[in-house]
């Protein structure tokens, strides 16, 4: 009996503590608690991503020559043709059995869930991304692992928040933590992961989001280093800009990369617009056949292609071969990603930028006779410029370029080439970032209005009135006077099943002081003189953005509730439009 009582007390204590945590996390400044949750998200995301990489790399090493994960060139031409088709068949069958219509994955899916579902991601998307991306990468499709890593990390953070019933503003932050962890564990690039999460997915820089995201990225990177070591993704000698006389070549590279980036975005947009109504399994099988043809003719374009990128950085690929690889990679990537193969696009973008940079460096060497020109240096600049211009994420691209190669000497020329490439895409060709383009292709938008961003950072529990009472519609005078002794601010008038109106308590005080109030023994709170507004429910987890949307749909005020047991709802506070507007005007 004593043991049972102790267990009950512990359970009640832990429940109360968790309830207080939820209420505190609704605030925009719950830094310590969010930091601890960010640390836990990084641990979960890093573990999942290490597992994903092990599955992919060990499988590739098992059937590719010399145990090298991307040595598709050693396969016979017919195997290179059949392998992507086999992978497409596996993906099509698995999605047919399990997807239930959920086929848009990767970063686009994360952004869509952030924009329309407050960061609520599903376990189904996790399984689809893990199996689908693993099958695609292993079978040589031209997709990257970073997009899958981002989704896997984001789902880990989202499910953690959902499991603890945290407010939605905190779940959004944990999705950002998982995103940063995904990039960080993919390349051992923690700073690039942080900037990518803030710049692309969360689209905000604030202390309360910055520190948890940093902790998640650091934790995930530590797990990745423990599993795979701390070597950079690309082994290259130290690089730097030999002379300011090469600045014109850097500018030219920025223009060329900007043009290629705009072309890539346009091809992706056209492809997705034309195949939207085509059944998913047909699209994926078509992508498998097209990838098989490319693999048969140009094996260097298969897979993520980091071995080819490393060769471009070392200047080991000639001009003709680079041109062929560049064209083949563009077509293969557009075919795979545009037709719906569940993979990422950052890896292929780095590939394309590296090849174009190496090509530009070699041609400039022949045309201008620059003996000091380093071809690998321009390949590195091309990688950063292609990522930055296509994703419109210049800081993330610059940081990734440095962390991937451990070459901080490239900061100045890297900034220049990324800015030129980005301006070429956005101003000359009038293209949005690839992610926003893909969002629009599936009929969605991503609102970056500053007011909306501010409202998403806080939950309704952080600004709701908690000094309220819940009287029935008809109460006695004695009951009314008893209610007012605690000096509430609001009366949430209770109907037969739910609250039916909200009234300032001062109006009841005023009524009781009048002559009419003195003679009345039974008071109808919906009939006495005073200000009353209709009310609607909103969940405790909701953000201020959700509250504003609910008010705009016709409600005059909100009462904040949460289901504490089946059929039992607890009301925590009330929220008026004036109160909400004052919160985001501060």
C-alpha positions, 0 to 999 in steps of 0.5 A, spaced: 500 500 500 505 504 501 509 503 495 502 504 491 501 511 494 509 513 493 508 511 486 502 515 485 505 521 489 511 521 484 506 520 478 502 526 480 509 530 481 512 528 475 505 530 471 505 537 475 512 538 473 511 537 466 505 541 466 509 547 468 514 545 463 509 546 458 506 552 460 513 555 461 515 553 454 509 557 451 513 563 452 518 566 447 524 566 452 524 559 455 531 558 453 534 553 458 528 548 457 529 549 450 536 548 450 536 541 454 530 539 449 535 541 443 541 537 446 536 531 446 534 532 439 541 532 437 542 526 440 536 522 437 537 525 430 545 524 430 543 517 432 538 516 427 543 519 421 549 515 423 544 509 422 542 511 416 549 512 413 551 506 416 545 502 412 547 506 405 555 505 406 555 498 408 550 496 403 554 500 397 561 497 400 558 490 399 556 490 392 561 495 389 568 493 387 574 495 392 569 496 397 568 503 395 561 506 397 560 510 390 565 506 385 559 505 380 564 506 374 567 499 376 560 496 374 558 493 367 554 498 363 548 493 363 548 493 371 549 500 371 542 500 367 539 495 371 541 498 378 537 504 378 531 501 375 531 495 381 531 501 386 525 504 383 521 498 383 523 497 390 521 505 392 514 504 388 512 498 391 514 500 398 510 507 397 504 503 394 504 499 400 505 504 406 505 511 403 497 513 403 498 518 398 504 522 402 510 522 397 513 529 398 519 528 402 525 532 404 526 539 405 520 541 402 516 537 406 519 540 412 518 547 410 510 545 408 509 542 415 512 548 418 508 553 414 501 549 415 502 544 420 506 548 426 512 543 425 508 537 426 511 531 422 509 524 422 512 517 423 510 515 416 514 520 413 520 518 417 519 511 415 518 513 408 524 517 407 529 512 411 527 506 406 526 510 400 532 515 400 536 509 402 534 505 396 535 511 391 542 512 394 544 505 394 541 504 387 545 509 384 540 515 383 542 522 382 540 524 389 543 527 395 543 524 403 542 531 406 535 532 404 533 525 407 538 527 413 534 533 414 527 530 414 530 524 419 532 529 424 526 534 423 522 528 425 526 526 431 525 533 434 518 534 432 516 527 435 519 528 441 515 535 442 509 531 440 510 525 445 511 530 451 505 535 448 509 541 448 506 547 445 507 548 438 512 554 438 517 549 442 515 544 437 517 548 431 524 550 435 525 542 435 524 541 428 529 547 427 534 543 432 533 537 428 534 540 421 541 543 424 543 536 426 541 533 420 546 537 416 551 537 421 551 529 422 551 529 414 558 532 413 561 534 420 559 541 419 555 544 425 556 551 423 553 550 416 547 546 420 545 551 424 545 557 419 542 552 414 536 551 419 535 558 421 536 561 414 532 556 410 527 552 415 526 557 421 527 564 417 529 567 423 535 569 428 533 569 435 537 567 441 532 563 444 532 559 437 539 560 436 542 556 442 538 550 442 539 549 435 547 550 436 547 544 441 543 540 437 548 541 431 554 540 436 551 533 439 549 530 432 556 532 430 559 529 436 555 522 434 557 522 427 565 523 429 564 518 434 562 513 428 565 516 422 571 520 424 573 527 424 576 527 417 573 533 412 568 530 406 573 532 401 581 531 402 584 537 398 591 541 399 590 548 402 587 553 397 587 560 397 586 566 392 593 567 389 592 574 386 587 579 385 588 579 378 584 573 378 578 576 381 575 577 374 575 569 373 571 569 380 566 574 377 565 570 371 564 563 375 559 567 379 555 569 373 556 562 370 554 558 376 548 563 377 546 561 370 546 554 371 542 555 377 537 558 374 537 553 369 536 547 374 531 551 378 527 552 371 528 545 369 525 542 376 519 547 376 517 545 369 518 537 370 514 537 377 508 542 373 508 536 368 508 530 372 503 532 378 497 528 376 501 522 374 501 516 379 507 516 383 509 509 381 509 511 374 514 517 375 519 513 379 519 508 374 520 513 369 526 516 373 529 509 374 529 508 367 532 515 365 537 514 370 539 507 368 540 510 361 545 516 364 548 510 368 550 506 362 553 512 358 556 516 364 557 512 370 560 518 374 553 521 374 551 516 378 549 516 386 551 522 390 558 523 386 562 525 392 568 521 389 567 525 382 567 532 386 573 530 389 577 528 383 574 535 380 577 539 386 584 535 385 584 537 378 584 530 375 578 531 370 579 534 363 575 539 360 571 534 355 569 529 361 567 535 365 562 537 360 559 530 359 559 529 366 556 536 367 550 535 362 549 528 364 548 530 372 543 536 370 539 531 366 539 525 371 538 530 377 532 533 374 529 526 372 530 523 379 528 529 383 523 532 379 519 525 378 519 524 385 525 520 387 525 521 395 532 524 396 536 530 397 538 536 392 544 539 396 549 533 394 547 534 386 548 541 387 555 541 390 557 536 384 554 541 379 558 547 382 564 543 383 564 540 376 563 547 373 568 551 377 573 546 375 571 547 368 571 554 368 578 554 371 581 549 366 578 554 360 581 560 364 588 557 364 588 555 357 585 562 354 588 567 359 595 563 360 594 564 368 600 559 370 598 560 377 591 559 377 588 553 381 583 549 378 581 546 385 580 552 388 575 554 382 571 547 383 571 549 391 568 556 389 563 553 384 560 548 390 559 554 394 556 558 389 551 553 386 549 551 393 548 558 395 544 561 389 540 555 388 537 555 395 538 562 396 542 561 402 549 564 402 551 564 409 549 557 409 553 555 403 559 559 405 560 556 411 559 549 408 564 550 403 569 552 409 567 546 413 567 541 408 574 542 406 577 546 412 579 551 408 578 558 411 582 562 406 576 562 401 572 566 405 573 573 401 573 570 394 567 565 396 563 571 399 564 574 392 562 568 388 556 566 392 553 574 392 554 574 384 551 567 383 545 569 388 544 576 384 544 573 377 539 568 379 534 572 383 535 579 379 537 577 372 533 571 371 528 572 377 528 566 380 526 564 387 530 559 391 529 552 389 525 550 396 520 555 395 519 554 387 518 546 389 513 549 395 509 553 389 509 547 385 505 543 390 500 548 391 503 551 397 506 557 400 511 559 405 509 566 409 515 570 411 512 576 414 515 578 420 509 579 424 507 571 423 514 569 424 514 573 431 507 570 433 510 563 431 515 564 436 510 564 442 504 560 445 497 562 447 499 560 454 504 565 454 499 571 454 493 568 456 489 571 462 489 566 468 485 570 473 478 568 470 472 564 473 467 560 470 460 561 473 454 558 470 449 563 466 444 564 471 447 565 478 444 567 485 447 574 488 450 570 494 454 566 488 456 572 484 459 576 490 463 570 492 466 569 485 468 576 486 472 576 492 478 573 488 478 579 484 477 575 477 478 579 471 474 575 466 467 571 467 467 565 462 460 564 462 458 556 462 453 554 458 450 547 458 456 543 454 461 549 453 463 556 455 458 561 451 461 568 452 466 572 456 465 578 460 469 583 464 468 581 471 468 589 472 461 589 469 458 584 474 461 589 480 458 595 476 451 591 476 451 589 483 452 596 485 446 599 482 439 599 485 437 594 480 442 589 482 440 590 489 433 588 488 435 582 484 436 575 487 437 571 480 442 574 475 442 572 468 449 573 466 447 574 458 442 579 460 445 584 465 448 590 462 455 589 460 460 587 454 460 580 452 463 577 446 462 570 443 468 565 445 471 559 441 476 554 444 483 553 442 488 548 444 494 550 449 499 547 445 497 553 439 502 559 437 499 566 437 499 565 429 494 560 430 490 564 435 490 570 430 487 565 425 482 562 429 480 570 431 480 572 424 475 566 422 469 569 426 471 568 434 471 574 438 475 571 444 478 564 445 479 560 451 485 556 452 484 548 453 487 541 453 484 534 454 487 532 460 483 525 460 479 522 455 472 526 455 475 531 460 478 538 458 481 543 462 481 550 461 487 554 463 486 561 461 482 566 456 485 570 450 482 576 447 484 580 440 486 586 444 491 582 448 494 578 442 495 584 438 499 588 444 503 581 444 506 582 437 506 590 437 511 590 443 
